[in-house]
Amino acid sequence: MNRQSLDELKQQIPLLGYLQAHDWHPARPLSRGRWMGLCPLHEDHKPSFLVDSSKSLFYCYGCGRGGDVIRFAELYHQVKFPQALALLQQWRGLAPLLHEAASFYRMQLHRHGEAVAYLRQRGVRSPELIEHMRIGYAPGGCLRGWLTRLGHPLPALRQAGLVTSAGYDAYLHRIVFPLEANLYGRSISTSAPPHRFLPGAKGGLYSWEQAQSYPEVIVVEGLFDYAVLWEAGFRNVTCSLGTHLNALQFQQLCDAPRTVYLAFDSDGNHSGQNAAQWMSRRLRTRGVAALRVALPDGQDPNSFFVEGGDAHQFQRLLEAARP
């Protein structure tokens, strides 16, 4: 590989994105696009790993190692330069592979009545919403054949998590939502675990590009919560894909002056509201106006609308929100 090809590879794989895809979380931001965090190359107890996202370079003050994304792949995977290049080229191919898989799942959605019925049951009805969220359906048993006919080798499908080690489709009877660099699958069967992601990081806040332009942002736990709020006209909504915000998601909420409404589930075990209370305090320490939305007992935003709530009633809950 010549110098130009190496430079193109490094431009196509930003170091910060590669680190986050391998579950590295920055501990704190510095100036000019730099971040500090625990070093993933040795046992680190305090942040010593500096990442300069503008230059796509790293340096660890603890172990003294540094370099670009290729050097990181060498050290992290403990391989030599040619093998690191091969791993990065394979990883670079993941995005188009997931795009092909998501497109296939979208084609399947309206071919399966059980999938459409499940969406209606969860309050997802409008074609505009389905198109906006690029919702699909994984019936199982057919994705592998489709992708291999398009030229994707079976080992790549296994590495991405789309196919099991035994060669079967990993997603079976699941509503599928594409994310930044992942796919979320919600089982429509009660006999399977409800939630499933592909291996790798979940990425930033869902649909943050749209939500971040609003002075007030509503954060919900799940994508079906997001769906009913978006359909009800709340376009300033985003989703954290769980009650735990990763470092990137937290930083996104803090990147500009805004009011954040935490509309987490009102579960019987109080886990959603406890998480909202903890997150509200943490956001306020960063100068963000954070308010907790109190949903009726036992409800989440999705069930609130499915069981007859409307936009006006939810707006009243927002107005009653407290720190």
TIPA-605473 format. One record per residue (C-alpha): residue number from 1; residue in three letters; x, y, z. Coordinates in steps of 0.05 Angstrom, whole numbers. Layout:
<pts>
{pt NUM; ALA; {X; Y; Z}} ...
</pts>
This chain:
<pts>
{pt 1; MET; {0; 0; 0}} {pt 2; ASN; {30; 67; -21}} {pt 3; ARG; {32; 131; 20}} {pt 4; GLN; {-30; 160; -14}} {pt 5; SER; {-71; 98; 1}} {pt 6; LEU; {-48; 99; 74}} {pt 7; ASP; {-69; 172; 80}} {pt 8; GLU; {-137; 157; 50}} {pt 9; LEU; {-147; 99; 98}} {pt 10; LYS; {-132; 143; 158}} {pt 11; GLN; {-179; 198; 132}} {pt 12; GLN; {-235; 147; 124}} {pt 13; ILE; {-225; 120; 195}} {pt 14; PRO; {-222; 177; 246}} {pt 15; LEU; {-183; 155; 307}} {pt 16; LEU; {-236; 179; 357}} {pt 17; GLY; {-291; 141; 321}} {pt 18; TYR; {-249; 77; 319}} {pt 19; LEU; {-233; 84; 394}} {pt 20; GLN; {-307; 94; 412}} {pt 21; ALA; {-327; 35; 369}} {pt 22; HIS; {-280; -6; 413}} {pt 23; ASP; {-313; 20; 477}} {pt 24; TRP; {-263; 74; 495}} {pt 25; HIS; {-297; 130; 532}} {pt 26; PRO; {-266; 199; 541}} {pt 27; ALA; {-264; 222; 613}} {pt 28; ARG; {-261; 296; 599}} {pt 29; PRO; {-253; 344; 541}} {pt 30; LEU; {-193; 390; 533}} {pt 31; SER; {-186; 449; 486}} {pt 32; ARG; {-184; 447; 410}} {pt 33; GLY; {-217; 379; 400}} {pt 34; ARG; {-173; 340; 448}} {pt 35; TRP; {-197; 288; 499}} {pt 36; MET; {-167; 252; 558}} {pt 37; GLY; {-187; 182; 582}} {pt 38; LEU; {-162; 117; 610}} {pt 39; CYS; {-110; 83; 565}} {pt 40; PRO; {-138; 21; 531}} {pt 41; LEU; {-67; -5; 520}} {pt 42; HIS; {-48; -19; 592}} {pt 43; GLU; {-80; -22; 661}} {pt 44; ASP; {-95; 51; 674}} {pt 45; HIS; {-125; 80; 738}} {pt 46; LYS; {-127; 154; 721}} {pt 47; PRO; {-137; 187; 653}} {pt 48; SER; {-69; 188; 617}} {pt 49; PHE; {-91; 176; 545}} {pt 50; LEU; {-94; 238; 502}} {pt 51; VAL; {-132; 238; 436}} {pt 52; ASP; {-127; 296; 387}} {pt 53; SER; {-188; 287; 344}} {pt 54; SER; {-169; 342; 295}} {pt 55; LYS; {-101; 309; 280}} {pt 56; SER; {-126; 237; 291}} {pt 57; LEU; {-67; 223; 337}} {pt 58; PHE; {-60; 194; 407}} {pt 59; TYR; {-8; 194; 462}} {pt 60; CYS; {-8; 159; 530}} {pt 61; TYR; {30; 194; 585}} {pt 62; GLY; {29; 130; 625}} {pt 63; CYS; {59; 78; 577}} {pt 64; GLY; {92; 129; 530}} {pt 65; ARG; {62; 101; 467}} {pt 66; GLY; {29; 142; 412}} {pt 67; GLY; {14; 150; 339}} {pt 68; ASP; {-43; 146; 289}} {pt 69; VAL; {-101; 98; 280}} {pt 70; ILE; {-56; 46; 246}} {pt 71; ARG; {-7; 47; 304}} {pt 72; PHE; {-65; 41; 353}} {pt 73; ALA; {-92; -20; 316}} {pt 74; GLU; {-22; -52; 319}} {pt 75; LEU; {-17; -42; 394}} {pt 76; TYR; {-90; -55; 412}} {pt 77; HIS; {-97; -120; 372}} {pt 78; GLN; {-23; -139; 383}} {pt 79; VAL; {-9; -150; 309}} {pt 80; LYS; {44; -126; 260}} {pt 81; PHE; {34; -69; 210}} {pt 82; PRO; {5; -111; 152}} {pt 83; GLN; {-45; -146; 197}} {pt 84; ALA; {-66; -79; 227}} {pt 85; LEU; {-79; -52; 157}} {pt 86; ALA; {-121; -113; 140}} {pt 87; LEU; {-162; -105; 204}} {pt 88; LEU; {-175; -31; 190}} {pt 89; GLN; {-194; -45; 118}} {pt 90; GLN; {-243; -98; 142}} {pt 91; TRP; {-271; -51; 195}} {pt 92; ARG; {-278; 4; 143}} {pt 93; GLY; {-323; -43; 103}} {pt 94; LEU; {-371; -50; 162}} {pt 95; ALA; {-410; 14; 147}} {pt 96; PRO; {-432; -7; 76}} {pt 97; LEU; {-447; -77; 102}} {pt 98; LEU; {-494; -50; 156}} {pt 99; HIS; {-525; -4; 104}} {pt 100; GLU; {-540; -64; 59}} {pt 101; ALA; {-569; -103; 118}} {pt 102; ALA; {-613; -45; 139}} {pt 103; SER; {-638; -36; 68}} {pt 104; PHE; {-656; -110; 64}} {pt 105; TYR; {-694; -107; 129}} {pt 106; ARG; {-733; -46; 105}} {pt 107; MET; {-755; -85; 43}} {pt 108; GLN; {-781; -140; 88}} {pt 109; LEU; {-824; -97; 134}} {pt 110; HIS; {-888; -93; 93}} {pt 111; ARG; {-881; -164; 69}} {pt 112; HIS; {-895; -190; 139}} {pt 113; GLY; {-962; -174; 170}} {pt 114; GLU; {-939; -193; 240}} {pt 115; ALA; {-886; -138; 237}} {pt 116; VAL; {-935; -84; 215}} {pt 117; ALA; {-985; -107; 267}} {pt 118; TYR; {-932; -101; 322}} {pt 119; LEU; {-914; -31; 300}} {pt 120; ARG; {-987; -10; 303}} {pt 121; GLN; {-992; -40; 372}} {pt 122; ARG; {-934; 4; 393}} {pt 123; GLY; {-964; 67; 364}} {pt 124; VAL; {-922; 69; 300}} {pt 125; ARG; {-970; 80; 242}} {pt 126; SER; {-951; 136; 195}} {pt 127; PRO; {-909; 120; 133}} {pt 128; GLU; {-872; 186; 146}} {pt 129; LEU; {-847; 161; 214}} {pt 130; ILE; {-827; 93; 187}} {pt 131; GLU; {-788; 127; 132}} {pt 132; HIS; {-756; 177; 180}} {pt 133; MET; {-732; 122; 227}} {pt 134; ARG; {-716; 74; 169}} {pt 135; ILE; {-752; 19; 206}} {pt 136; GLY; {-745; -52; 180}} {pt 137; TYR; {-760; -124; 199}} {pt 138; ALA; {-715; -184; 206}} {pt 139; PRO; {-756; -247; 192}} {pt 140; GLY; {-694; -291; 198}} {pt 141; GLY; {-665; -343; 151}} {pt 142; CYS; {-654; -298; 90}} {pt 143; LEU; {-604; -242; 105}} {pt 144; ARG; {-542; -285; 97}} {pt 145; GLY; {-562; -308; 27}} {pt 146; TRP; {-578; -237; 5}} {pt 147; LEU; {-512; -207; 30}} {pt 148; THR; {-468; -263; 3}} {pt 149; ARG; {-501; -256; -65}} {pt 150; LEU; {-481; -182; -62}} {pt 151; GLY; {-409; -204; -53}} {pt 152; HIS; {-400; -198; 23}} {pt 153; PRO; {-359; -257; 49}} {pt 154; LEU; {-387; -299; 106}} {pt 155; PRO; {-329; -283; 154}} {pt 156; ALA; {-347; -209; 147}} {pt 157; LEU; {-419; -224; 165}} {pt 158; ARG; {-396; -262; 226}} {pt 159; GLN; {-349; -207; 248}} {pt 160; ALA; {-405; -155; 242}} {pt 161; GLY; {-450; -199; 285}} {pt 162; LEU; {-503; -205; 230}} {pt 163; VAL; {-492; -280; 226}} {pt 164; THR; {-478; -329; 283}} {pt 165; SER; {-417; -374; 286}} {pt 166; ALA; {-462; -430; 262}} {pt 167; GLY; {-481; -389; 200}} {pt 168; TYR; {-552; -369; 218}} {pt 169; ASP; {-582; -299; 216}} {pt 170; ALA; {-570; -266; 284}} {pt 171; TYR; {-634; -225; 281}} {pt 172; LEU; {-698; -267; 280}} {pt 173; HIS; {-769; -238; 285}} {pt 174; ARG; {-743; -169; 304}} {pt 175; ILE; {-763; -98; 286}} {pt 176; VAL; {-697; -66; 265}} {pt 177; PHE; {-675; 6; 273}} {pt 178; PRO; {-610; 29; 241}} {pt 179; LEU; {-563; 69; 286}} {pt 180; GLU; {-498; 106; 271}} {pt 181; ALA; {-454; 44; 269}} {pt 182; ASN; {-501; -10; 296}} {pt 183; LEU; {-569; -41; 288}} {pt 184; TYR; {-620; -47; 344}} {pt 185; GLY; {-669; -105; 340}} {pt 186; ARG; {-733; -108; 382}} {pt 187; SER; {-762; -178; 386}} {pt 188; ILE; {-836; -185; 371}} {pt 189; SER; {-835; -253; 405}} {pt 190; THR; {-840; -262; 480}} {pt 191; SER; {-796; -324; 476}} {pt 192; ALA; {-733; -285; 459}} {pt 193; PRO; {-695; -230; 496}} {pt 194; PRO; {-729; -164; 477}} {pt 195; HIS; {-668; -122; 460}} {pt 196; ARG; {-609; -138; 416}} {pt 197; PHE; {-551; -97; 388}} {pt 198; LEU; {-494; -118; 343}} {pt 199; PRO; {-425; -121; 377}} {pt 200; GLY; {-394; -52; 385}} {pt 201; ALA; {-413; 15; 413}} {pt 202; LYS; {-483; 43; 409}} {pt 203; GLY; {-456; 111; 388}} {pt 204; GLY; {-485; 180; 404}} {pt 205; LEU; {-555; 204; 418}} {pt 206; TYR; {-606; 181; 367}} {pt 207; SER; {-624; 232; 313}} {pt 208; TRP; {-581; 284; 349}} {pt 209; GLU; {-569; 323; 284}} {pt 210; GLN; {-642; 344; 285}} {pt 211; ALA; {-653; 351; 360}} {pt 212; GLN; {-591; 392; 375}} {pt 213; SER; {-618; 454; 339}} {pt 214; TYR; {-673; 463; 391}} {pt 215; PRO; {-665; 503; 455}} {pt 216; GLU; {-704; 449; 492}} {pt 217; VAL; {-689; 375; 482}} {pt 218; ILE; {-730; 315; 507}} {pt 219; VAL; {-688; 253; 523}} {pt 220; VAL; {-723; 185; 526}} {pt 221; GLU; {-698; 115; 539}} {pt 222; GLY; {-723; 75; 480}} {pt 223; LEU; {-735; 81; 405}} {pt 224; PHE; {-810; 67; 411}} {pt 225; ASP; {-813; 125; 461}} {pt 226; TYR; {-778; 168; 410}} {pt 227; ALA; {-826; 144; 355}} {pt 228; VAL; {-891; 164; 390}} {pt 229; LEU; {-864; 232; 411}} {pt 230; TRP; {-839; 246; 340}} {pt 231; GLU; {-906; 226; 311}} {pt 232; ALA; {-942; 271; 362}} {pt 233; GLY; {-903; 330; 335}} {pt 234; PHE; {-844; 334; 385}} {pt 235; ARG; {-787; 340; 336}} {pt 236; ASN; {-739; 361; 392}} {pt 237; VAL; {-734; 290; 418}} {pt 238; THR; {-674; 244; 422}} {pt 239; CYS; {-661; 175; 451}} {pt 240; SER; {-604; 150; 495}} {pt 241; LEU; {-619; 75; 482}} {pt 242; GLY; {-623; 60; 556}} {pt 243; THR; {-618; 98; 621}} {pt 244; HIS; {-542; 101; 619}} {pt 245; LEU; {-512; 157; 576}} {pt 246; ASN; {-443; 143; 549}} {pt 247; ALA; {-390; 197; 549}} {pt 248; LEU; {-405; 219; 478}} {pt 249; GLN; {-480; 226; 492}} {pt 250; PHE; {-468; 265; 555}} {pt 251; GLN; {-420; 312; 519}} {pt 252; GLN; {-472; 322; 464}} {pt 253; LEU; {-523; 347; 515}} {pt 254; CYS; {-471; 395; 544}} {pt 255; ASP; {-446; 424; 478}} {pt 256; ALA; {-491; 485; 479}} {pt 257; PRO; {-538; 523; 526}} {pt 258; ARG; {-604; 485; 528}} {pt 259; THR; {-658; 457; 573}} {pt 260; VAL; {-659; 380; 576}} {pt 261; TYR; {-723; 343; 595}} {pt 262; LEU; {-709; 273; 620}} {pt 263; ALA; {-771; 232; 603}} {pt 264; PHE; {-749; 164; 629}} {pt 265; ASP; {-795; 107; 647}} {pt 266; SER; {-836; 108; 710}} {pt 267; ASP; {-822; 35; 728}} {pt 268; GLY; {-846; -2; 788}} {pt 269; ASN; {-774; -11; 812}} {pt 270; HIS; {-759; 64; 802}} {pt 271; SER; {-698; 49; 760}} {pt 272; GLY; {-718; 99; 706}} {pt 273; GLN; {-733; 156; 753}} {pt 274; ASN; {-671; 142; 795}} {pt 275; ALA; {-629; 145; 732}} {pt 276; ALA; {-663; 210; 712}} {pt 277; GLN; {-649; 240; 780}} {pt 278; TRP; {-576; 221; 778}} {pt 279; MET; {-569; 247; 706}} {pt 280; SER; {-605; 312; 723}} {pt 281; ARG; {-555; 326; 779}} {pt 282; ARG; {-496; 309; 734}} {pt 283; LEU; {-520; 354; 678}} {pt 284; ARG; {-532; 412; 726}} {pt 285; THR; {-459; 408; 749}} {pt 286; ARG; {-441; 424; 677}} {pt 287; GLY; {-488; 484; 675}} {pt 288; VAL; {-544; 449; 636}} {pt 289; ALA; {-616; 463; 657}} {pt 290; ALA; {-641; 391; 669}} {pt 291; LEU; {-712; 374; 688}} {pt 292; ARG; {-745; 307; 704}} {pt 293; VAL; {-812; 291; 671}} {pt 294; ALA; {-859; 253; 719}} {pt 295; LEU; {-899; 203; 678}} {pt 296; PRO; {-959; 167; 709}} {pt 297; ASP; {-938; 106; 751}} {pt 298; GLY; {-919; 46; 710}} {pt 299; GLN; {-917; 84; 644}} {pt 300; ASP; {-864; 104; 594}} {pt 301; PRO; {-874; 154; 538}} {pt 302; ASN; {-894; 99; 490}} {pt 303; SER; {-949; 70; 534}} {pt 304; PHE; {-972; 140; 553}} {pt 305; PHE; {-991; 154; 480}} {pt 306; VAL; {-1012; 83; 463}} {pt 307; GLU; {-1061; 84; 521}} {pt 308; GLY; {-1094; 149; 499}} {pt 309; GLY; {-1048; 206; 518}} {pt 310; ASP; {-1040; 263; 469}} {pt 311; ALA; {-991; 318; 453}} {pt 312; HIS; {-1028; 369; 496}} {pt 313; GLN; {-1026; 324; 557}} {pt 314; PHE; {-953; 308; 548}} {pt 315; GLN; {-938; 382; 541}} {pt 316; ARG; {-969; 393; 609}} {pt 317; LEU; {-922; 340; 637}} {pt 318; LEU; {-863; 378; 608}} {pt 319; GLU; {-888; 443; 639}} {pt 320; ALA; {-893; 408; 707}} {pt 321; ALA; {-823; 378; 703}} {pt 322; ARG; {-777; 391; 762}} {pt 323; PRO; {-701; 386; 773}} 
</pts>
